[in-house]
Each structure stands twice: as C-alpha cells, then as structure tokens.
C-alpha cells in the first residue's frame, strides 16, 4: 500500500529510526499534530500573513488547524490525528457514562470503546475523542479534540479503552462572564482515529443552571425588563414614567441600549444608569459554571 513516512525534527538518530520503520523492524506509531491542507490558501492565516508595518494580526481566532477546515467544509490532504501502522484496527461498542453536576463543578463523562487489532502484526492505535456542542450562544468549532489514549495490541487482540472527560471538555471561555461556562443542551461524542475518521458517535445531554445574563449600560431596555432584578430597579426608579412602563412605547424603544436611552433623556441620566448597574451587580445572584 502506498504511504508517506514523515519524519520532522528527527534529531541525530533519525537515519536509524527511519531505516527501522522502512524495513518493518519498528512500526510508525506517530500521529499528525496538524492538518496537511490541499493548498496553502486553504490555511486561514494566509489571509492575514505576512501583515504590514511589521505587524501580523492573528485574525483566525479559534479557527486554526482542523477547526478551520471543518468549519469551512474543506477537503484536506491528511487530517489532524491521522497516522498509519503496519496493521489495522477496528473500534466498536461505544459507551458514555456521565457523572457529577455542572453546578458542583464536577460534571464528567467516561468514554469507553473496544479496540481490536484486525491485522497480523503487533501495532498501536491512538483513540481520539471529539466533542461537538449541538447549539451554543457563542460561535464554537464543529467539534474539538477533548481526549485521547494510545493502545498497543498484538494480532487479533482487543482491549477496552476508557478516556475521561472533565467539565472543561464541555465548556467554553465566556467573554461576557470572564470564565469557563457550560450551557445546558445536547453534545455529541465522536470517537475515531483522526479528526475526519470518526466512525462512532453518541448524543448525550448536559444539564446546567441557566446563566444569568449580566446587565450593563449596553443592555437593551427589553433585557432590563426581562431580568427580575432589572425590572425591579426600573420600577423603583421610573414607576410613573411612560417611557419605561407603557407597553406600546416600550415596544418601540425596547431594542435600544439603555446607554442610548440615557443620551435621549426619557428621565434617565448616565449617572443614574451607572447607579442601576452597580445595584444590579451588588444584588444579582452570581451564575454558576
């Protein structure tokens, strides 16, 4: 079978190591830690490279490597995590056991799969676990590598491999809350041998407390009225002000940020708004990840 032996940064013993692989004395057990694209223009960083004025902007954000190619639906030459050996493997019987609670910070999942060496030689396989969030309030990659394990098996042998995923495996960093958070919803666990070879999958449900959206100067009037404490602060300050109590009027200006409304007047000043924000922050219940 045609194949490529890639040996980056092999060091002074690279020659002997390559010879042992080519002659079959040693299996090529490595796996790609990056994606090999079809063409250089498929790499998202090419849009911002080489930059200008001796400054390069890393504008691709989260979408680097396999995350970018998955997001764009691009074909690749060799996917992240790919690698061959002198034997073949089969993955089966995926099971996911959930434990803990998000509110306690110890939500976890144990991903178990049976790996069998279906060839006639000793070899190793790297079992990879990817997690996909079915729906999120922020932009997330299509799926992300969250755990892996390497197993060595003789010909015809099989083993049950378990990979632990902690709460961070289902979290994302929130710029709004300035911490890692988990949103309740469905997550798909994918298991395979590369970012593009994922034959097994299982849908699980993660329960999590509702996140309290923090109210700021830039929150809209609708958002302030939808929040119980925000509505109370509005009522305390503007109980008789039609701009904040008349439903017809609110329907017209409700999508405006409170900061904008303070600039228009309506009996609300920026100083008063800052005071309301401070009161909300002092009295609101801190959300739990």
Buried (B, 14 or more C-beta within 10 A) or exposed (E): EEEEEEEEEEEEEEEEBBEEBEEEEBBBBBBBEEBEBEEEEBBBBEEBEEEEEEEEEEEBEBBBBBBBBBBEEBEBEBBBBBBBBBBBBEBEEBBBEBEEBBBEEEBBBEBBBBBBBEBEEBBBBBBBBBBBBEEEBEEBBBBBBBBBBEBEBEEEEBBEBEBBBBBBBBBBEBEEBEEBBBBEBEBBBBBBBBBBEBEBBBEBEBEBBEBBBBBBBEBBBBBBBBBEBBEEBBEEBBEEBEBBBEEEBBEEBBEBBBBBBBBEEBBBEEEEBEEBBEBBEEEBEEBBB
